[in-house]
Amino acid sequence: MDTLVAMAIDLACQLQADERCQAVLAAQKAADEDTSLQELIGNFNLKRMAINTEEGKEGEERDADKLRQLNTELREVYAAIMQNEHMVAYNQAKPALDELVQKIQAAITLAVQGQDPNLAAQASACSGDCGSCGGCH
């Protein structure tokens, strides 16, 4: 096996063992096992499909009142999802893991671009979307 691939696999294993990753995985597992949350998510998806169906109708077939009602219901279900304790825990844990992964990706990108990968450890306002970026300098 290529040495760099082996190192990447080792890094991935270390990432999985990191407390930030463990917190996200635990929160995700709790959310997946929360039947009331899963029912809310299913309901949300059904509302979204109903909205898409109604919006896809032509002219007079489209019912504006029905669309308003469905959108109201969708927002209510979304609010309930976001207030669920397991979803709150997941949303609180996820940013720390995302930041770690972003720094790892930045280090690799900087190295491939011939720049100093140590710059990835610095605080960054990088959104991950390079479209509006002047460069990782």
Secondary structure, 3 states (H helix, E strand, C coil): CCHHHHHHHHHHHHHHHCHHHHHHHHHHHHHHHCHHHHHHHHHHHHHHHHHHHHHCCCHHHCCHHHHHHHHHHHHHHHHHHHHCHHHHHHHHHHHHHHHHHHHHHHHHHHHHCCCCHHHHHCCCCCCCCHHHCCCCC
